[in-house]
Amino acid sequence: MISRRNIRVKVMQLLYMIEAADSPVAFKKPVEELQKQLDKSRELFVYLLYFITEVARYAETSAQKRASRNLPTEDDLNVNIKIAGNEFLWQILENPSFKKALETDLPGKLLDKDLVKKLYVELTETDKYKEYIAHQGREKAKEKEIIKLIFTQLMLPNESFITHIEEHFSNWDDDADMMDQLMMNYIQKPGSYNLQEMVGPEKWQFARSLLSTTIEKKEYCMELIKPKLKNWDSDRIAVLDMVLMRMGVCELLYFETIPTKVTINEYIDLAKDYSTPQSGQFVNGILDNIHKEMMDAGKIQKVNFKNKA
């Protein structure tokens, strides 16, 4: 479910927190802390998915309330509730993994019903929704598209919704980009997601190995990095850049099934996305330099295996 890039980001974030911690014992069990962070990400994803379904299902609640008015109009008695029967919506609702997540995570306890109503009303006012309910059939692409719209055009841009999420999930700022990516992937292939296991055994092994190796090999990695800094004072380099370079060096040296080109490109992209504007080029130069030196010394041995990045 979570990609290796997502894992690198989570490991990067935790290593950064460790480096920035006031006390060296603040993260005595980093692997356990990483598991907690991944669990929080899973809970956040479940809640976002649950909220989407509640907005869509509010069509029935709205129709019932309008029909029960003292003097209902003809419009009140003929509310179109097509979205409540959305085939993709029910594919989510009937998924055993989603049902189990509702039982274990209890996202309903966090639900802001007024916010659900507000977003549903906004949904009904969009041109896309009006086109959707006016269309008689149920085309698979259109069923998915209207559910996707709830997330991308109503939930994410809404300040009240983001405030609501931040109140309940302290990891939102760190995980927002990942949640967007995961949701788009889920909408494409909902049946392939196990909401009880965001990270499978193989990727969890990669995650904890990357974290542990980067911590254990810190001194050695710094011995390789510092001579390449030239006129830069290592104490003045962005902490995040140093974390990314250490992770990159560890992948180059100790993860034999990950091609060196993949590793370098991944950490260039992470530096561009999460650090300073100059960080991508900076990290690229350092890692490429170390890569060439280690290759010449025969210290990088890669297995010609399936690309696992």
Secondary structure, DSSP 8 states (H G I E B T S, - for coil): ---HHHHHHHHHHHHHHHHH-SSTTTTS-HHHHHHHHHHHHHHHHHHHHHHHHHHHHHHHHHHHHHHTSSS--HHHHT---GGGG-HHHHHHHT-HHHHHHHHHH-GGGG--HHHHHHHHHHHHTSHHHHHHHH--S--HHHHHHHHHHIIIIIITT-HHHHHHHHHH-TTHHHHHHHHHHHHHHHHH-GGG--TT-SS-HHHHHHHHHHHHHHHHTHHHHHHHHGGGGTT--GGGS-HHHHHHHHHHHHHHHH-TTS-HHHHHHHHHHHHHHHS-TTHHHHHHHHHHHHHHHHHHTT-----------
